[in-house]
Every structure is written in structure tokens, then in C-alpha cells.
Amino acid sequence: MTPEQGTSAPMALDRADVRVKHQTGLGGAVRSFLDRVRSGDLGSLPVVVGLVVIWTVFTSLNPVFVSSSNLVNLLFDCSTVGVIALGIVCVLMVGEIDLSVGSVSGFASAIVGTLWVNQGWPVALAIVAALAFGALIGSLYALLFNRLGMPSFVSTLAGLLAVLGMQLYILGSTGSINLPYGSALVDFGQLMVMPKWVSHTLAAIPGLAMLVSGLRTFARRRAANLSTPSATGLILRVAAITVGLELIVAYLNQSRGIPWMFGLFVGLAAAMNYALTRTKWGRSMTAVGGNREAARRAGIKVRAIYLSAFALCSTFAALGGVLAAARLASASQQAGTGDVNLNAIAAAVIGGTSLFGGRGSAYSALLGIIVIQSIASGLTLLDLSSSLRYMITGAVLAIAVIVDSLARRSRASHGRA
């Protein structure tokens, strides 16, 4: 080794150490975020920016939009289609689609109304039956896809018509069934809100979970003699999230408070996010959506993954139909029709789930449905035609797909580089 080489090696190590220390600070966290954005990993950034723009416009046109009472109603309305959108996330993750979720939700509401009101079944048993029918429908789609190779677009389009026919058949000539006012199910869909102490306690959980997860990550990296991210950055993120959520809860509690139905939706989204990101099943979903053949060669049971995706999608659609019946206190021939199907798909895509498979998040359904319901609520307050809602929602959906396509192209070019 020459003297020059002997001196250059320690200098190179010193510079690497400086870079590591530089990247672990708060500024390094910001630069890391900017690097992810440049590489096409946008995450929820586009939808958050879009939501801020939408809320700013509607608030400037009508300040009632951000009133606590209107926001509480918005949360009630988000829950029904939002739960259906969670199922759409599952099938999009594996690169497929389900066009029948609206019909399945309407069919589930008809089952609950028929069994509970007309046949005298206990309401809990009627709901279980509706969910079981939803899972059965999804399993049939998976069978047609796995065994016969029928494209999901075709099978679910056929299912849309068939399930709608079954819905009309079991409702009979009356066309609608009114659910009993004052029942626990209807109260859950229209009136029940969390006590203030419960909502404030739940608002503290995300920050606490982030803190515990961050500390565990620090401990594992130290044990492996690796550099650790900035503790200051972690504390600031935890504080920002906790304070922000607590302020939102306090504001909503000025009116009725946080609906239990919305709490159920958020809880399901959190459970699905954990399953998709922290379990073997979730990693398999991502792998199958990214490259089916590579996933099969890696030993993943591809058919079982497709079965779980379709079954979960239809089960969530059935649950959304039950919640919609509770919200409207009725099961009718119009349930699940109209824009329910398209709004559920649009919510998942607008929220950031890729139409091309292999990338998505359960929280995308939450963000996406808030965008859609914000547009609907804002236009209603302005007393504008519903035609504008369809046009604006369509434009937002198109922008979301364009952003997703550009992000995929950026990630591909970044990977080649």
C-alpha cells in the first residue's frame, strides 16, 4: 500500500461517516423524503395535496363546509362506500378488478332486510348470512379465474348482472324493506357516536404505535451496529400526528362527535394495512401483483392468494351494503346501484392504489373516499347540479391514474439507472 493509499482510506471512511451522520439528522430525513419523491415513490402526497385544494376551494365558497356538524355527516357518509373500497384495494393489489361490488352490497342489504324483518331472524345472524353470501360470491369469481382462466373483468361483470337479479328477486314486488327505527343497527348507522374520552384515547393510539415501532427499530439497528435515524425526527413526527389528531377530534366533538361507524371503517383499514405490510400474506399479495410467474416460482401459492383477494373484496362489499342499509334504514332495489360501484373503485385508485397491481395501501381507501365525499358534500352545500360531481370526480380519477403511470415510469427509469 502506498502512502497515498494509506491516507486516502481513512479519509474515505471519515467522509462516509460524515454522510451517515448527515443523513440521520432532521435535514437528512427531509432529503430522504425528496429522494423518494424523485424516484417515483409519491405515497399519499398527491391525494393529500388534492384534498387540501378541494377543502380550501369549498371553504372559500361556503364556510359551512368545514363546520363540525357537516364534517361529522361527511364521516358517516364515508363509511359505507369506504368499506367497499377496502375490498377493491385487495383485488387491485393482485392486478385484477371486481365490477360487481355495488350489486353485492345491494344484495347483502336485501338479505339482511329479508331475513331480519320478514323472516324474524336475529339481526346478528342475518348480518352473518349476508357476509357469508359475499364471501361465497368472491370465491366463485376466484374459481372461475383460477380454474377456467376467465378474466376478472368478464366474470365480475357477469356477476354484477346476476347478483342484481337476485337482489330484485328476493325483495319481491314491494321493492323495499324498511328497517326498524330505534334498532341497534339503524342507530349505529345514523346516530351512535363515540364518547369524548373514547375518541381522544383512540386519537392518541397512532402516535403511540409509531413511537413504539420507532424505538424498536432503533434498538434493532443499534444491536446490528447500524446507523439509526434521528430520534428528534421521530419525536417530532409523533408529536405532530398526535396533536393534529387530538385537535381534529376536539373540533368534531363540538358537534355530535366521531361516528362509531367511521371508527369501524378506520379500524378495518388499520387491520388491513397491518395485514398487507407486516404479514407473509400481505407480502405475497404484493409479489403476485408485481409478477405472478416470479411469485409462483418463489413458492407462493398464487391461486390461494387470488382466492383470498376476491373473497375479501366481496365480503367487504357485503359489509358495506349492511352499513348502507343501516344508514338509510331500508333495503331497496336502488341499494348498490347508481355510482356506488364506480365510487368504490375510484376511491381506491384516487387514494393511491395502482391499477397495475403490486402497489397499494388500505389507507388509500380512506383517503380516496374522503376526497370523493368532500366533492359531493361541497357541491351539495353550493346547491350545484350532481352532474358537476361526476365530472369533477372523473377528472380527479383521471389525474390519479396519470400520476400513478408517471410514478411507475419514474421508478422504472430510476431502477435502470
N, C-alpha and C positions, 0 to 999 in steps of 0.2 A: 504494500500500500504506500503510495506517495504521500508526502506531507500535505499536498493539496487535498488529496482524497481523505486523509485523516481529519482535516479540519472541516471539510465540507459535510461529512456525515453528521457530526453533532449539530452543525448549523441547520441541516435539513430537518433533523429531529426537533430542534428548537422551533423552527417555523411551523412544523406540523402541530407541535404542542400549542403554539400560539393560536393556530387556526381552530383547534379543538376548543380552547378556552373562549375564543371569539364567538364560536357558533353556539356555545352553551348559554350565553347571555340573552337578555331580552331582545337586543338587536338581532342576534343570531336567529331567534325564533321568528322574528318578522321576515328576515331574509329567507329562511327556510319556507315560510308560507308563500312568499313571492316566487320562489323557485318552483314550488308545486304548481302554482297557477300558470307559470310559463310553460311547464311540461304538459299542461292539459288537465291536471288534477284540480278541477274547479270546485268539487264538492258541492256544498249548498250555497255557494256565493251568489250565483246568478239569480236563484229564486229569492234569496233574502233581499238582494238589491231590488228585484222586481216588486216584492211585497212592500218595501219601503216607498217606492214610487207610487204604487197603487193607493196605499193608505194616505200618502201626502196629498195626492190629487183629490181623492174623495173627501178628505177632511177640509181642504180649502174650499170645496164646493158646498159642503154641508157638514158643519162641525158635529152634528148629531151622530155622524158615522162612528166617531171614537168615544161616544158616551158609553158608560159602563153597562147600561141596560142593553144597548144594541150589540155590544161585544159578547155579552152573555148569550143572547139569542143566536149570534153567529156561531158560538161554540156548540150550542145544541144542534144547529143545522149541519155543522161539520161532521158530527159523529157518525151519522148513518152512512153516508157515501164514503166517508173516510175509512171505515172498517172494510167496506168492499174494496177500496183501493189497496189496502194491505194485501189482499189476496192477489190483486193484479201484479203487485211487486213480485210475488213468488213466481208467477209464470213468466214474467218478463226477465227475471234473473236467469232462467234457463233458455231464454231466447224464443219463447213461444207466446201465445196470446189466448185470451178467453173472451169471446164476444157475447157470452150468454149470462154474464154476472147480473145484469139487470133483471132478466127473466127469472133467474134462480132466486134473487132476492124477493121478487114479487110472489113467486111460488111458495117460498118459505113463509111469507106473511099470510098467504091464503091457508097454508097448513095450520098455522097457529090459530087463526080465526075459526077455521072449521072444527078442529079438534077441541079447542078450549070452549068456544061459545056454543057451537052447535051440538057437539058430542059430549060435552061435560067433562072432558079430561082435565086433570090438574094442569095449570099453566106451565109449570116447570117441565112436565112430561111432554107437553105439546111443543115446547121450545126444543127439547132434546130430539124429538122426532123430526122437526124441521132441519136441525143441524145434521142429523143422520142422512136425510134425503140429500142435502147439499153435498156431503162427503161422497155419497153413492154416485151422484151425477159426475163429480170430478173424477172419481175412479173410473167411470165408464169412458170419459174422454182419454184418460191415460191408457186404458186398454186399447182403444181404437188407434192411439198414436204408437204405442209400443209394439203391438202385435200385428196390426194391419198397415202401419205406416201412413195413416190418414193424417193430413196436415191439420194442425190445431185450428187454423182459420176456418177450415171446412167443417170439422166436427163440432166446434162450438157455435158456428153459425147455424148448423142444423139443430143443435141443442137449444139455441135461442128460440127457434120457432116451436120445437116440440114442447119445451118447458112452458112457454107462454100458453100453448094449447091446454096443457094440464092445469095451469092456473085458472084459465077460464072455465074448464070443466068442473073443477071441484068447488068453485064459487057458485056455479049454477046460474039460474035465471035472475036471482036477486042482484048479482054483480058486485055486492059489497057486504061486509060483515062488520058491524060496529063493536069495538071492544069496550068492556065495561069501564066507565069513568069511575075514578076512585080506586081502581085496582092497582096493585103494586107495579105491574108492568107499565100501565099508562102513566102513573105518577113518575116512574123512573124516566120515561121519555119526555115528559113535559114539565115536571115541577121539581124533582128532587135535586138538591144542591148540597155540596159539602158544608159541614160546619166550618166556621172560620179557622179554628185551631187545626182542623184536619188539613185544610188546603195550605195553610202556612207550613205545616210539618212536611207535607209532600213536596212543597216547593224547595225545601232545603235538601232533599234527598239527592238530586242530581249533582249538586256541588260536593256533597259529602262523598258520593260514589267516585267522582272524579279525583278528589283528594286522596282517597284510599288507594285507588288504582295507580295514581301517580307516585305515591310513596312506595308502593310495592315494586313499581318499575325501577325507581331509584335504587332500592335495596338489591334487586337482581343484577342491575348493571354494575353496582359497586362490588358485589360478590364476584363478578366476572372481570373485574379490573377494567371496566369500560367507562368512558366519559358519561356523565349524567347531564340531562337538561337542566336549565336554570330553575332552581326552587322558587325564585321570585316570580318567574313567569307562571309557574303552576299556581302559586298563591293568588296572583292577580286574576288568572282565569277563573279560579274557583270563586273568588270574591265577586267578580263581575257577574257570573252566572247566577249566584245565589242572591245577590242584591237585586238583580234585574227581575228574577222570577218572583221574589217576595214583593217587589213594588207592583208588578202586574197583578198578583193575587190580591194585594191590598186594594188596588183600584177596582177590580171586578167585585170585590166584596162590598163596595159601596152600593152596588145593586143587589141582585139575588145571590151572587157568588158563583163558584165553579160548578158546573153541572156534573153529577155523578156519571152521566152517560159519556161526557167528554173525558172524564177520568178513566173510564173503562177503555176508551179508544187509545188514550196515551199509554195506558198500562199494556195493552196489546202490542202497540208499536214498540215499546221498550223491550218486551219479551221477544218479539220477532227480531229486533235489532241484535239482541244478545245471541239468539239462535243463529242468525246469519253471520255474525262476526266472531263468535267465540266457540262454536261447536264444529265438530267434524262434518255434520250435516250441512251447515252453512258454507263451509269451505268447499264441500262437494258441489253445492248449488252453483257457486261462483265458477268452479272448474268446468262443470258441464256447460254452463252458459258461454264460457270463453272458448272452449274447444271440446266438443263432445267426444271425438275419437281419442284425443290425448287423455281425457278423463277416463275413458274406458280402459286404455292401455295402462293407466296408473292404478288400476284395480278398483275404481269407483263403480258401484252398482248403478249404472246410468238409468236403467228402467225404474228402479226404486226411487231415484231422485225425481224423475218425471212424475211418477205416481204421487209422491208427496206434494209436489208443486201444484198439480191440478186439483188434488183432493183438498188441500188447504185453501186454494183460491175459491172453490165452490162453497166450502164451509164458511169462510169469511163472508161470502156473498149472502149466504143464508142468514148469518147472524146480522148482517146489515139490514136485511129485509125485516127481521124481527124487531130491530131497533126502529126502523122506519114505521112499522105498524104501531109501535108504542108511541112514537112521536105524533102520528096522525090520529091515533085512537081508532083505527079502522084497517081492514084488509079489503082491497078493492081490485077491480080489473085494471085500474090505472097504475097500481103499485109496480114499481120496477120498470115502467115504460118511460117514454119521453127521453130526457137526457141523462138518466141515471147511469146507463151503461157507458156512455161517452165521457161523462164527468169522472167516473171512477178510473177509467184508463188515462184520461188527461191529467188527473191529479197525480198519478204515479209518475208519468213522464215529465210533467212540469216540475215536480219535486226533485227530479234528478236521476230517476231510474232509466237506464239505457234501453232503448227499443231493440238493440242489437245483442242483448244478453251479456252476462258476466259481470255486470256492474250495477249496483243499486243499494238502496238502504230503506229500511222500514220507515225511517223518519221522512223519507221523500213523500210518502202518502200524507203524512201530517202537514208538511209544508205546502204540498200541492193543493190539498183540499182547502186550506186556509186561503190560498190565492183565489181559487175559484169562487168560494163563498163570499170572499171580500168583494169581488167584482159584482156578484149577484146582489149582495146587500147594498153596496154603494149605488148601483143603478136603481134599485127599488126606492131608496130614500130620495133619489133625484126625480122619481116618477118618470123614468125613461122607459122606452119600449124594451121588451125582453129580446128583441132582435139584436139590439146592441150587445147584450150579454153574450149571445152566441158568437157574434163577430169578434168581440174582444177576447173571449176565451179561446177561440180558434187561432187568433193572432198570437196569443201568449203560448199556445201549444206549439205552433209552428216555430216560434223563436226558440223554445226549449229544445226542439229536435235539431234545429240548426246549430245551437250551442253544443249539443251532445256530439253531433257529427264533426264539428270543428275541433272539439276536445279530443275525440278519438284520433283524428288526423294528426293533431299536435303530439299526442302520446306516441303514435307510431313513428313519427319523424324523430322525436326525442330518443326513442328506443334504438333506432338505427344509428343515430349519432353516437 
